[in-house]
Amino acid sequence: MTTTKERRPTASVALPAAARWLSLLIAVFAVLVLSRSMSEGIYDIAFANLALDLSGMVSTVGLVYCVGYGVEVVASVTAGPLLDRGDPKTVLVTSYLIKIGVFALIGLGSTFLSSHLWAIVLAAATVDLVHHIGEMALFVLLPRILDATALVRVQGIAGTVRSASELLSPVVAGLVITLMPGSRALLVAAGLQVLALAVFAAFVAVAARAPGAAPHGATEEDAVPARQDGTPADLPSRRTVARTINSSRAWRRFTVFHALTVLALSTVILSLLSLMRETLGMSPARAGAYLAFSTIGAVIGGLLVARAGPEGIHTSLRWAPALAGAGTLTVALLGQNQWILAVGLILFGLGFTVYLRSAGLLIQLNAPSALLGTWYGLLDALIRIVSAAAILATGFLFDHIGGKPVYLAFGALLLLTAALWSGFGKQDHQGLTRTPLHPAERQAG
């Protein structure tokens, strides 16, 4: 009896302590996401303005973004195996340092770099490349240092913070560029990257000291294989991983459903401004202001993901595309009414964020931890290529048949994907961890 009474206070203290650590972990990660997003918003606009000032042509702005998108696809394919064989923390820190160096080099007054268009395009491509590799490194790192519950909470809150920063970053970027015109605005972006680097170090330290941590990827069967001398053993090649994904019924279905859903979501979100201006006849300022309603939905969506926890991921994949599809159809059919338009945009933003965060978490929690970089990189590259082709086709269709028919088609596609995800049942979820490249212990479980 004495032993039982002595143990109870320990348990009652442990749970609040774990909750406090998790709250601290989430708060630090939120600051990390905010500083990264603010920096990204500033340097995106700064590079676009520099390209426009040097050339006087809007097409050069598109060139900057197009090159950046291309290098991200290359990074998705090539960087994955490097992350699996190396240390994601080192890769992420290196990406911060390279971005800080590029921003400082241009921002401190390098006349040569800031006065040549090709140099700006090259610098923007370099930043996009290392930024995307850093994002992949963080994606691989988080499951290795957080358990499933903390991972879902952190990623959900990150979605909310990033969405909120999308409302704030254009205002901040405009103010920075007004006060520090030209290349000097990049110095502020560099400062925010320095802040993000410091906060990342704090985040890793907090995660390492969290009580009772049981990281999803830290189990022996998930660790990167090693030889007797301690060096990493050879991991399966990209081709082997790609064949495994394709040969697994569960992963093949996931890839097809995910590609169709992201294709529709990304195309709708990138063409909202065009729909409101060309189809609904709104002014640029009014259309831009109404985009905030989709961001409000995204903020709510991140909170829902965090609250649902690991158990809610599977059901989210079913209802989130349907909600986004309902919002898309509402905008297309009833968008002339400003209140209904606002509701439709909120619904779409909510479904958009819940789906993307849930799908990403499904990959983090089910792909082999030792191969997560390669696994995610291949899926990400495929999704980006498919989405890019869909976006180009959408622009052509907008010009020839109008925005409403296009949006009706994408709304219907999202409802279809919701139906497809509803058929992604227990057997499929179990199949995600039962490929030849998964540890035997997880396959048996």
C-alpha positions as CSV (number, residue, x, y, z in Angstrom):
1,M,0.0,0.0,0.0
2,T,2.8,2.3,0.8
3,T,4.4,1.7,-2.6
4,T,1.2,2.6,-4.4
5,K,0.8,5.9,-2.5
6,E,4.4,6.8,-3.2
7,R,4.0,6.3,-6.9
8,R,0.8,8.4,-7.4
9,P,2.4,11.8,-7.0
10,T,5.0,10.9,-9.5
11,A,2.5,10.1,-12.2
12,S,0.4,13.2,-11.4
13,V,3.5,15.4,-11.8
14,A,4.8,13.6,-14.9
15,L,1.8,14.4,-17.1
16,P,1.7,18.1,-16.4
17,A,5.5,18.2,-17.0
18,A,5.1,16.5,-20.3
19,A,2.3,18.9,-21.3
20,R,4.4,21.9,-20.4
21,W,7.3,20.6,-22.5
22,L,5.0,20.0,-25.4
23,S,3.6,23.5,-25.1
24,L,7.1,24.9,-25.0
25,L,8.1,22.7,-28.0
26,I,5.1,24.0,-30.0
27,A,5.8,27.6,-29.1
28,V,9.4,27.4,-30.2
29,F,8.5,25.7,-33.4
30,A,5.8,28.3,-34.1
31,V,8.5,31.1,-33.8
32,L,10.7,29.1,-36.2
33,V,8.0,28.8,-38.8
34,L,7.1,32.5,-38.4
35,S,10.6,33.7,-38.9
36,R,11.2,31.4,-41.9
37,S,7.9,32.5,-43.5
38,M,8.6,36.2,-43.0
39,S,12.0,35.8,-44.5
40,E,10.6,33.9,-47.4
41,G,7.9,36.5,-48.1
42,I,10.5,39.3,-48.1
43,Y,13.1,37.6,-50.4
44,D,10.4,36.4,-52.8
45,I,9.2,39.9,-53.4
46,A,12.7,41.4,-53.3
47,F,14.0,39.1,-56.0
48,A,10.9,39.7,-58.2
49,N,11.3,43.5,-57.8
50,L,15.0,43.3,-58.7
51,A,14.3,41.2,-61.8
52,L,11.5,43.7,-62.8
53,D,13.7,46.7,-62.3
54,L,16.6,45.3,-64.3
55,S,14.6,44.1,-67.2
56,G,11.4,46.2,-67.2
57,M,9.5,43.1,-68.3
58,V,6.9,41.2,-66.3
59,S,8.0,38.0,-68.0
60,T,11.3,38.0,-66.1
61,V,9.4,37.7,-62.9
62,G,7.8,34.5,-64.2
63,L,11.3,33.4,-65.3
64,V,12.5,33.7,-61.7
65,Y,9.6,31.7,-60.3
66,C,9.9,29.1,-63.1
67,V,13.6,28.4,-62.5
68,G,13.0,28.2,-58.8
69,Y,10.2,25.7,-59.3
70,G,12.5,23.6,-61.6
71,V,15.3,23.4,-59.1
72,E,12.9,22.3,-56.4
73,V,11.9,19.3,-58.5
74,V,15.6,18.4,-59.0
75,A,16.2,18.8,-55.3
76,S,13.3,16.5,-54.4
77,V,14.8,13.7,-56.5
78,T,18.5,14.1,-55.7
79,A,18.5,15.3,-52.1
80,G,16.4,12.5,-50.6
81,P,19.2,9.8,-50.5
82,L,21.7,12.4,-49.2
83,L,19.4,13.1,-46.3
84,D,18.9,9.4,-45.6
85,R,22.7,8.8,-45.5
86,G,23.6,12.1,-43.7
87,D,22.5,14.2,-40.8
88,P,19.3,16.2,-41.5
89,K,20.3,18.8,-38.8
90,T,23.6,19.5,-40.5
91,V,21.8,19.8,-43.9
92,L,19.3,22.2,-42.5
93,V,21.9,24.4,-40.8
94,T,23.9,24.5,-44.0
95,S,20.8,25.6,-45.9
96,Y,20.4,28.5,-43.5
97,L,24.0,29.6,-43.8
98,I,24.0,29.5,-47.6
99,K,20.8,31.7,-47.7
100,I,22.3,34.1,-45.2
101,G,25.4,34.3,-47.3
102,V,23.6,35.0,-50.5
103,F,21.3,37.6,-49.0
104,A,24.2,39.4,-47.3
105,L,26.4,39.3,-50.4
106,I,23.7,40.9,-52.6
107,G,22.2,43.2,-49.9
108,L,25.5,44.7,-48.7
109,G,25.9,46.5,-52.0
110,S,27.5,44.2,-54.6
111,T,27.0,46.3,-57.7
112,F,27.9,43.5,-60.0
113,L,25.4,41.0,-58.5
114,S,22.5,43.5,-58.1
115,S,22.9,44.9,-61.6
116,H,22.8,41.8,-63.7
117,L,19.6,39.9,-64.4
118,W,21.3,36.5,-64.8
119,A,23.0,37.0,-61.4
120,I,19.6,37.7,-59.7
121,V,18.0,34.6,-61.4
122,L,21.0,32.5,-60.4
123,A,20.8,33.8,-56.8
124,A,17.1,33.2,-56.6
125,A,17.5,29.7,-58.0
126,T,20.2,28.9,-55.4
127,V,18.0,30.2,-52.6
128,D,15.0,28.1,-53.8
129,L,17.2,25.0,-54.1
130,V,18.8,25.2,-50.6
131,H,15.5,26.3,-49.1
132,H,13.7,23.3,-50.5
133,I,16.4,20.9,-49.4
134,G,16.2,22.5,-45.9
135,E,12.4,21.9,-45.9
136,M,13.0,18.3,-46.8
137,A,15.6,18.0,-44.1
138,L,13.1,19.3,-41.5
139,F,10.5,16.8,-42.9
140,V,12.9,13.9,-42.3
141,L,14.2,15.2,-39.0
142,L,10.9,15.8,-37.2
143,P,9.8,12.1,-37.0
144,R,13.2,11.2,-35.7
145,I,13.1,13.5,-32.7
146,L,9.3,13.6,-31.9
147,D,6.8,10.9,-31.1
148,A,3.6,10.6,-33.2
149,T,1.4,12.8,-30.9
150,A,4.0,15.6,-30.7
151,L,4.6,15.4,-34.4
152,V,1.0,15.9,-35.3
153,R,0.6,18.7,-32.8
154,V,3.7,20.5,-34.1
155,Q,2.8,20.1,-37.7
156,G,-0.8,21.2,-37.2
157,I,0.2,24.4,-35.3
158,A,2.9,25.0,-38.0
159,G,0.1,25.0,-40.6
160,T,-1.8,27.6,-38.6
161,V,1.2,29.8,-38.1
162,R,2.3,29.6,-41.7
163,S,-1.2,30.5,-42.9
164,A,-1.4,33.4,-40.5
165,S,2.0,34.6,-41.7
166,E,0.7,34.7,-45.3
167,L,-1.6,37.5,-44.2
168,L,1.2,39.3,-42.5
169,S,4.2,38.8,-44.7
170,P,3.0,40.8,-47.8
171,V,2.5,43.8,-45.5
172,V,5.8,43.4,-43.8
173,A,7.6,42.8,-47.1
174,G,6.0,45.9,-48.6
175,L,7.1,48.0,-45.6
176,V,10.6,46.6,-45.7
177,I,11.0,47.2,-49.4
178,T,9.7,50.8,-49.0
179,L,12.2,51.5,-46.2
180,M,15.1,49.5,-47.8
181,P,14.6,49.6,-51.6
182,G,16.4,47.4,-54.0
183,S,18.8,44.7,-52.8
184,R,19.0,46.1,-49.3
185,A,15.7,44.5,-48.4
186,L,17.6,41.2,-48.6
187,L,19.5,42.2,-45.4
188,V,16.2,41.9,-43.5
189,A,15.6,38.5,-45.0
190,A,19.1,37.5,-43.9
191,G,18.5,38.7,-40.4
192,L,15.3,36.6,-40.2
193,Q,17.2,33.6,-41.4
194,V,19.7,34.2,-38.5
195,L,16.8,34.3,-36.1
196,A,15.4,31.1,-37.6
197,L,18.8,29.4,-37.2
198,A,18.9,30.3,-33.5
199,V,15.4,29.2,-32.9
200,F,16.0,25.9,-34.7
201,A,18.9,25.2,-32.3
202,A,16.6,26.0,-29.4
203,F,13.9,23.7,-30.8
204,V,16.3,20.8,-31.1
205,A,17.5,21.4,-27.5
206,V,13.9,21.4,-26.2
207,A,13.0,18.3,-28.1
208,A,16.0,16.5,-26.7
209,R,15.2,17.4,-23.1
210,A,11.4,16.6,-23.3
211,P,10.4,14.1,-20.6
212,G,9.2,10.7,-21.7
213,A,10.0,11.2,-25.4
214,A,9.5,8.2,-27.6
215,P,10.5,9.3,-31.1
216,H,8.7,7.6,-33.9
217,G,11.8,7.2,-35.9
218,A,14.3,6.4,-33.1
219,T,13.6,2.8,-32.7
220,E,16.3,0.3,-33.5
221,E,14.4,-1.3,-36.4
222,D,13.9,2.1,-38.0
223,A,17.5,3.4,-37.7
224,V,19.8,3.8,-40.6
225,P,21.7,0.5,-41.1
226,A,25.4,0.6,-40.2
227,R,28.4,-1.6,-40.8
228,Q,30.6,-3.0,-38.0
229,D,32.9,0.0,-38.2
230,G,30.0,2.4,-37.6
231,T,29.7,3.9,-41.1
232,P,26.3,3.8,-42.8
233,A,25.5,0.7,-44.8
234,D,24.4,0.9,-48.3
235,L,20.7,1.9,-48.6
236,P,18.4,1.0,-51.4
237,S,18.7,3.1,-54.5
238,R,16.1,5.6,-55.7
239,R,15.1,3.1,-58.4
240,T,14.5,0.4,-55.8
241,V,12.5,2.7,-53.6
242,A,10.4,3.8,-56.7
243,R,9.8,0.2,-57.6
244,T,8.7,-0.6,-54.1
245,I,6.3,2.2,-54.0
246,N,4.9,1.2,-57.4
247,S,4.6,-2.5,-56.4
248,S,2.8,-1.8,-53.1
249,R,-0.9,-1.7,-53.7
250,A,-1.4,0.7,-50.7
251,W,1.4,3.1,-51.7
252,R,0.3,3.0,-55.3
253,R,-3.2,3.9,-54.4
254,F,-2.0,6.6,-52.0
255,T,0.2,8.1,-54.8
256,V,-2.6,8.2,-57.3
257,F,-5.2,9.6,-54.9
258,H,-2.7,12.1,-53.5
259,A,-1.6,13.3,-57.0
260,L,-5.2,13.9,-58.1
261,T,-6.1,15.7,-54.9
262,V,-3.0,18.0,-54.8
263,L,-3.4,18.6,-58.6
264,A,-6.9,20.1,-57.9
265,L,-6.0,21.9,-54.7
266,S,-2.8,23.6,-56.0
267,T,-4.5,24.6,-59.3
268,V,-7.5,26.1,-57.5
269,I,-5.4,28.0,-54.9
270,L,-3.1,29.5,-57.6
271,S,-5.9,30.5,-59.9
272,L,-8.3,32.1,-57.3
273,L,-7.1,35.6,-58.1
274,S,-7.7,35.0,-61.8
275,L,-11.2,33.6,-61.2
276,M,-12.2,36.6,-59.0
277,R,-10.8,39.2,-61.4
278,E,-11.8,37.7,-64.8
279,T,-15.0,35.7,-64.0
280,L,-16.4,37.6,-61.0
281,G,-15.3,41.0,-62.2
282,M,-13.6,42.1,-59.0
283,S,-10.9,44.8,-58.9
284,P,-7.3,43.7,-58.1
285,A,-7.4,45.2,-54.6
286,R,-10.8,43.7,-53.8
287,A,-9.8,40.3,-55.1
288,G,-6.6,40.4,-53.1
289,A,-8.4,41.3,-50.0
290,Y,-10.9,38.4,-50.4
291,L,-8.0,35.9,-50.6
292,A,-7.6,36.5,-46.9
293,F,-10.8,34.5,-46.3
294,S,-9.1,31.3,-47.7
295,T,-6.2,32.1,-45.2
296,I,-8.7,32.3,-42.4
297,G,-9.9,28.8,-43.3
298,A,-6.3,27.6,-43.4
299,V,-5.6,29.0,-39.9
300,I,-8.6,27.0,-38.6
301,G,-7.5,23.9,-40.5
302,G,-4.1,23.8,-38.8
303,L,-5.7,23.9,-35.4
304,L,-8.0,21.1,-36.3
305,V,-5.1,18.9,-37.4
306,A,-3.3,19.6,-34.1
307,R,-6.4,18.8,-32.1
308,A,-7.3,15.6,-34.0
309,G,-4.0,13.9,-33.2
310,P,-2.6,10.9,-35.0
311,E,-5.9,9.1,-35.0
312,G,-7.6,11.8,-37.0
313,I,-5.3,11.7,-39.9
314,H,-7.0,8.9,-41.8
315,T,-10.5,10.4,-41.5
316,S,-9.2,13.9,-42.4
317,L,-8.1,12.5,-45.8
318,R,-11.7,11.6,-46.5
319,W,-13.6,14.8,-45.5
320,A,-11.0,17.5,-46.2
321,P,-11.1,17.1,-50.1
322,A,-14.9,17.1,-49.9
323,L,-14.9,20.3,-48.0
324,A,-12.4,21.9,-50.4
325,G,-14.5,20.7,-53.3
326,A,-17.6,22.2,-51.7
327,G,-15.8,25.5,-51.3
328,T,-14.6,25.4,-54.9
329,L,-18.1,24.8,-56.3
330,T,-19.6,27.5,-54.0
331,V,-17.1,30.0,-55.3
332,A,-17.8,29.1,-58.9
333,L,-21.5,28.9,-58.8
334,L,-22.5,31.5,-56.1
335,G,-19.4,33.7,-55.9
336,Q,-21.3,36.8,-57.1
337,N,-22.6,37.2,-53.6
338,Q,-19.8,38.5,-51.4
339,W,-20.9,36.7,-48.3
340,I,-21.3,33.4,-50.0
341,L,-17.9,33.9,-51.7
342,A,-16.3,34.5,-48.3
343,V,-17.8,31.3,-46.9
344,G,-16.7,29.3,-50.0
345,L,-13.1,30.6,-49.6
346,I,-13.1,29.7,-45.9
347,L,-14.3,26.2,-46.7
348,F,-11.7,25.7,-49.4
349,G,-8.8,27.1,-47.2
350,L,-9.8,24.8,-44.3
351,G,-10.0,21.7,-46.5
352,F,-6.8,22.7,-48.3
353,T,-4.7,22.9,-45.1
354,V,-6.2,19.9,-43.3
355,Y,-5.6,17.7,-46.3
356,L,-2.0,18.7,-47.1
357,R,-0.9,18.5,-43.4
358,S,-2.7,15.1,-43.0
359,A,-1.2,13.6,-46.1
360,G,2.3,14.8,-45.2
361,L,1.9,13.3,-41.7
362,L,0.8,10.0,-43.2
363,I,4.1,9.8,-45.1
364,Q,6.1,10.8,-42.1
365,L,4.5,8.2,-39.9
366,N,4.4,5.3,-42.4
367,A,7.3,5.5,-44.7
368,P,10.5,3.6,-43.6
369,S,12.3,6.1,-41.3
370,A,15.7,5.2,-42.7
371,L,14.5,5.9,-46.3
372,L,12.1,8.8,-45.5
373,G,14.2,11.4,-47.5
374,T,14.2,9.2,-50.7
375,W,10.6,8.1,-50.2
376,Y,9.3,11.6,-49.7
377,G,11.5,13.1,-52.4
378,L,10.2,10.8,-55.1
379,L,6.6,11.4,-54.2
380,D,7.1,15.2,-53.9
381,A,8.8,15.4,-57.3
382,L,6.0,13.5,-59.0
383,I,3.4,15.7,-57.4
384,R,5.2,18.8,-58.4
385,I,5.5,17.8,-62.0
386,V,1.9,16.8,-62.3
387,S,0.7,20.0,-60.6
388,A,2.9,22.2,-62.8
389,A,1.4,20.6,-65.9
390,A,-2.1,21.1,-64.5
391,I,-1.5,24.7,-63.8
392,L,-0.2,25.4,-67.3
393,A,-3.2,23.6,-68.8
394,T,-5.6,25.6,-66.5
395,G,-4.2,28.9,-67.8
396,F,-4.9,27.8,-71.3
397,L,-8.5,26.7,-70.4
398,F,-9.2,29.9,-68.5
399,D,-8.5,31.9,-71.7
400,H,-10.6,29.6,-74.0
401,I,-13.6,28.4,-72.0
402,G,-13.7,30.7,-68.9
403,G,-13.0,30.2,-65.2
404,K,-16.4,28.9,-64.1
405,P,-16.3,25.6,-66.1
406,V,-12.7,25.0,-65.0
407,Y,-13.6,25.5,-61.4
408,L,-16.7,23.3,-61.7
409,A,-14.4,20.5,-63.0
410,F,-11.9,20.9,-60.2
411,G,-14.7,21.0,-57.6
412,A,-16.1,17.8,-59.0
413,L,-12.6,16.3,-59.0
414,L,-12.1,17.1,-55.3
415,L,-15.4,15.4,-54.5
416,L,-14.2,12.4,-56.5
417,T,-11.0,12.2,-54.6
418,A,-12.9,12.4,-51.3
419,A,-14.9,9.3,-52.5
420,L,-11.6,7.6,-53.5
421,W,-10.1,8.3,-50.1
422,S,-13.2,6.9,-48.4
423,G,-12.3,3.6,-50.1
424,F,-8.8,3.8,-48.6
425,G,-9.6,1.4,-45.7
426,K,-7.9,-0.4,-42.9
427,Q,-6.2,-2.9,-45.2
428,D,-4.6,0.0,-47.2
429,H,-3.4,1.7,-44.0
430,Q,-1.8,-1.5,-42.8
431,G,-0.2,-2.0,-46.2
432,L,1.6,1.3,-46.0
433,T,4.0,-0.3,-43.4
434,R,4.2,-3.7,-45.0
435,T,6.6,-3.3,-48.0
436,P,9.9,-5.2,-48.4
437,L,11.8,-2.1,-47.4
438,H,10.0,-1.7,-44.0
439,P,11.5,-3.3,-40.9
440,A,10.1,-6.8,-40.2
441,E,8.9,-5.7,-36.8
442,R,6.7,-3.0,-38.2
443,Q,5.3,-5.3,-40.9
444,A,4.4,-7.8,-38.3
445,G,2.7,-5.1,-36.2
